[in-house]
Each structure stands twice: as C-alpha cells, then as structure tokens.
C-alpha cells in the first residue's frame, strides 16, 4: 500500500518533525510510527466505507431485480452535467491520468452513463472518486451542485485554492477525502451543513486559520482528520458534542492551549492524535475515554506527572507521550495495560526506574 494511497507525505512529515525539534536520529522511527497510524486509520475508514456501500448496493439490487429487464437508462440532470464539466475544466481534465467518458460531457445528445471515477445510479451522481488522477487547480463552486452525492474522494492530487463554501450544499455527503493536496485557506464554516457526513479527511494540505466551531453540528461524524496543516488557535470545545466521533487526528499543526474537557467526555472515541502541536496543561481526565485505543500527545508542551489513572484505559494499544515536559516517575499501574503494545515516554523529564514489566 503506497503512501499516495493512504494520503501520507513523508517530506511534509519530516519537515514538521524537524520544525518541532525532533532530532535526526529519531526521525526514522517517528516517521514510521506516523505512517503506521495513517495506514491504520485509512484501512479502518475504508472498511467502514465498503461495508456501508455494500449494504446500499445489496438493498438497491434486491429492490430493482424484478424490473431489471425493462430498465431504462436515465441521463443525469443538466445541473450535474454542467457541474462535472466545471470540475473537469477547473482541474485541467485534459491532463488527468484517466478520463474515459469525460470528453462526451459537452455533447448533450450523449447520455452520461459511464465516466471514469463517477458512480451514477438512476440518473444521479452518487460518488466521485478521482484520487491519484493528476487533478490540478482549484475546486469550482459547482462542486456543491450534486444533491445526491454520498462520496467525494479526491485524495493525492494537486488541488489548489480554498475549499469552496458551496461544499456545504452536499446534504447527502457521507465521505469527504481531500488528503494530500495543496488546498489552502480556512475550512469554511459551511462545512457544518454536512449533516450526514461520517468521514472527513483533510490531512497533508496547507489549511490555515482556526477550526470552525460549526463542526459541532456534524452529529453523524465518526472520523475527522486535518493533520499536517497550519491550523492555529485552540481546539474548539464544541467538538465534545460529537457523540459518534471515533477518530480525531489534529496532529502536525500549530494548535495551542489545553485539551478541552468536553473532548474527554466523548463516549466512542478510539483514537486521539494530537502530536506535533503546541498544546499544554496536564494529562488529567484522559482516563474518561474508556474506548481509547490510540493516544498520541507527543511533541507538545504538556507538564505534570503521568496520571496513574491512565491504567483505566484497558483498550489502549498505543500510548505516545514523547517530547513533552512530563516529570515524576512512570506509574506502576501502567503495567496492567494488557493490550498495550507501543509505549513511548522518551524526551521528557521523568525520574526513577522503568517498571520491569514495561521494560520488556
């Protein structure tokens, strides 16, 4: 599985690690760890996505089986046709690696039924999957003109400019993949209008500004990442309202302040990745995240001791607190974490010996 496929940019990660003071001799292991995290999250999201669409396909097939013989090919609307043309032109479609069918769009006498990277059902565009296809240029405002779109997957291209505010018009969108492009500017507040969205992946871009509080309106959101950008300010406490959230990756940005207490109450959170920021404060309250599997707070400015209460996170597989200002000794209670495989406490100000069970 290539870095492009999972949306991992090694050069950007190395630059970010160096900017946060990671030593050269530590770079290889840190890059490897972050790549593994990204791959794990990608596979998890892909599995959930495939299961969702498989269920949809089975349901629709069972409903249409009796009418298959008399099925009539339905053309897409003129609005969607023009939106596809705008996407093709804006992103230099003539240079795409794969573009079968797209040249027919301007001919209204040819029904749109077979376009590379586009899934059409009953005359409606429901998926646009043009990842790693050499799209170059800005997304057009017409991107919001697909009322039935469920998935927009544009990872690993060279998209530039800002994310159009019209993105908020995609009321049926459930999956938004924009990882590894060159998108810039702030995330628009209109992203909060995607009330059916489950997955948002915006990592490895050039987004700036603060995270919009409107994210709190996405009550179906399960995974959100915007790692390796230039996001500033504090983590919005309103994220704590996302009760279905399972994965949150805000790593490699310029976030400041403490971890909002509201986030510590998320009942389904499995992955909390906040490494390579400027976050501070203590680690109090993390034991409330009972479903947590991955906790990465490395390369920040956290202080205080490592709470013994972390031993209550019985599902924890990875704990990375590297490169903070933590003091005191390593709690013996961490030895009870039976599922813990990856533990990194280096580059802190810890004292005392390493508990025997953790040193194996």
N, C-alpha and C positions, 0 to 999 in steps of 0.2 A: 504494500500500500504506500503510494508516493506521498511526499509532503504536500504536493499540489492538491491531491485528492482530499486530504484531511484539513487543508487550509492552514498549513504550518510554514512560516517563512523563517528559516534558520538565521539568515543575515539580520533580519529585524530583531529577532530574539537576542542574538549575540550583542548587537548594538545596545539594546535596552539593558541587558545584564551588565555590560561594562559601564553604562551610564549610572547604574545603581551600585557601582563599586565592587562587583563580583570579580575576584581575582582570576587571572588567566588559567591557573592550574585547576580552577573549579568550573570553568566554562563548559567543558565537555560533559561532565556529569549533570550539570544544571540544564543544558540544552536537551540532553537525552531524557531527563525527567519531565521536562515541559512537553517534549514531543510525545512521550507516552501518555501524558494527561490529555493532550489534544486528540490523540488517536482513540483513547478510551471514550472520550465524550462524543467524538464523531460516530463511532460504532454504536454507542448507546442510542444516539439520536436516529441514526439510520435504521436500527432495529425497530424502534417505536414507529418511525415513519412508514416503513414497509408493512408492519402489522396493520397500521391504520388503513393504508390504501388497499391492502389485500382484502380486508373486511369490506371496504367500499365496493371493490370490484366484484367480490362474490355476491354481495347483496344486489348490485345492479344487474349482474348476469342472470341471477335467478328470477329477477322481475321481468327481464326482456326476452327470455328464452322462447316463450310462446309466440312472440311477434317478430322473431329474427328473419323469417322468410319474407316478410313484407316490409322490412325496414327500409326507410328512405334516407338517403344522405342529406343531412341538413347543413347548410352553409352557416358560417359564423356571421354575426351582425356586422354592419359597416363600421360601427364604432370600434369593435375589436379588431377588424381588419386594418383600419387606419392606425390603431394603437400599435399593432405588430409592425406595420410599415415604419412608424416613427421610431420604434425600438431598433429596427434593422438599420435605418439611416443614421440614427444618433450614435450608434456604437460601431460604425464602419463595417456594416454587414458584409461588404464585398471582400473583406479580409478575414472573415471567420474561417476557422478550420473546416467546419461542417455547416452547410447552409442549404441542404436539399429542400426544395419546395418554396423557399422564401422568395425566389425571383418571380413567382407567379402571383404574388400578392397584389400587384398593381393592376392585374387583369381581372376585372370584376366578373368576367364571363367564366372564370375558372373557380369552382368551389374550393374553399380552403378545408382540406381534409387530411393532408399529410405534410406536416412541416417538421424538420429536424428539431428536436428539443421541445416540441409543443404537444401536449395531450389535449385532444378535443373530444368532448362527449356531447352528443345531441346538439351539435352546433354551438357549443360553449367551450371557451378556453378554460381548462381547469388546472393545468400545470405548464410552467415554463421552466425548462431545465437546460440551461445553456452554460453550464460550468465548464471551465477549462477549454474555452472555444474562441479565445482571442478577441473577445469583445473589447473595444477600445473607445472611450469617450464617455460623455455623461448619460445618465438615465433621463429619458424625456418625461415631461409632465404627463404624457399619455399613459405612463405606466399604471396610473390609477384607473384606467378605463377597462378593467377586466373584472366585472362584478361577480363572476363565479370562480375566480382564481383561488385555488387552495394552496398551491406551492409555487414559490418564486426562488429558483436556485441558480445563482449567478456567481458562485464561488470561483476563485482562481482565474480572474480575467484582469483587465486593465481599465476598469471603470473609474472615471474621474468625476470631479464636481461634487455637489451636495446631493443628499438623498431628497428627492422631490417631496414636497408636502402632500402631494396627491397620493402618496403611498397609503395614507390614512383612509382612502376611499375603498380599499380592498377588504370589504367587510367579511368575506368568506375565507380570507387568507389564514392558513394554519401554520405554514412553514416559510420562513424568510431566511435564506442563506446568502450572505454578501461577503463572506470571509475572503481575505487575501485579494483585495483590490486596492485602489488608491482613492477611495471616496474620502471626502473632507467635509469640514464644517460641522455644525452641531446636529445631533439627532433631532429631527423635527418633533415638536410636541404632538403633531398629528399621529405619531406612531401609537399614541394612546387610544386611537379609534379602532385599532385592530382587535376587536373584542373576541374574535375566535382564535387568535394566534396562540400557538403552543410552543413554537421554537423560533428564537431569534438568534442568529449568529452573525456578528459584525466584526469579528476579530481581524487583526492584521490589515488595518486601514489607516487613515490619517484623521479620524474624527477628533474634534476638539470640543471645548466648552464643557458644560456640566450635563449630567444625566437628567433628562426631563422627568419631573415628578409624575407626569401623565402615565408613565409606565405602570403606576399603581392601578390603573384602570383595566389592565390586561389580566382579568381574573382566571383565564384559562392557561396562562403562561406556565410552562414547565421548565424550559431551559432558556437562559439568557446569557450570552457572552459578548463582550466587546473588548477582549484582551488585546494588548499591544496596539494601543492608540495613544492619544494625548488628552484623555479626559481629565478634567480638573475638578476642584471643589470637593465637597463631601459626598458620601454615599447617601442618597435620599432615604430617609427613614420609611417613606411610603412603600418601599419595596417589601417591607414587612407585611403588607396587606395581601401579597400574592400567595395565598394559602396552598396552591398547587405546585409552587416552584420546587423543582428537584435539583437543578444545577444553576449556579451563579458564578461566572468567571469574569472578574473585572481586573485581572492581572495586567502588569506592564502598562500602567497608566501613571497619572500624577495625582491620584486621589489623596486627600488629606483628612485629618480628623479621626474620630473613633469609629468603631463598628457600631451602627445604631442598634440599640437594644431591641427594637422591633424586629430586626432580622433574626435575632436569637430566638424568636418565638415561631419561626417558620416550621410547621409540623411535618413537612415532607422533604425538607432539604437534605440532599445526599452529598452534594459537592459544593464546597465553599472555597473558591480560589481567588485570593486577593493579593498574591505575591507581587513584588516589584512595584510598590507604591510608596506613599509617604504616610501611611496610617500609623496612628499612635494609640496610647492608652494601654490598659491591661487586658488580659485574656479572660476576665471574669464573665461568667454566664454562658460560655460556649457549650457547657455540659447540657444545656437545654435542648440542643439539636440532636435528638435521640437517634435519628436515622442517618446521621452523618457517616459517610464512607471515606471521603477525601477532605482534608483540611490543610490548605496551603496558605500560610500567612508569612512566608519567607520574604526576606529583603524589604522589611518595613522598619518602623521605629517603635515597636511595642516594648513596653517596660514591665517591671514587676516580675513576679515569680511564675513558674509554670503551675497552673492550678492542679491539685491532685484530683479535682472533680472531673478532669478530662477522662479519667478511668471509667466514667459512667457512659462514655460513648462506645458501647460494646460492639458496634458495627464498624468501627474505624479501621480502615485498611492502610491509609497513608496519613501521616502527621508530619508536616514540614514547617518548622519554626526557625529555619536557618537565617542568620544575618539580621538579628534584632538586638535589643539591649536587655535581654532577659537575665535575671540574676537568681541567686539561690541555688539549691540543689535540684537534681532530677527526681521527681516524686516516685517513690517505690510503687505507688498504686498503678503506674503505667504498665507495670509488668503483668497486670491482669487482663490487658487488652489482647485477647487470644487471636483476633483476626488481623492484628497489626503486622504489616509486612515491611513497610517503608517508614523509617523514623529518622528525621534529620533535625538535630538541635545545634549544629555547629555554628561558629562565628557569633556566639553570644558571650555573656559574662557569667556563665554558670560556674559553680564551685562544687567541690566534693567529688565523689567517685561515681562511675556509671554503674547502676544496678546490674548485678550479674546476669539476670535474665534478658536484659536489653543489650548486653554486650556480645550476645551470641549471634 
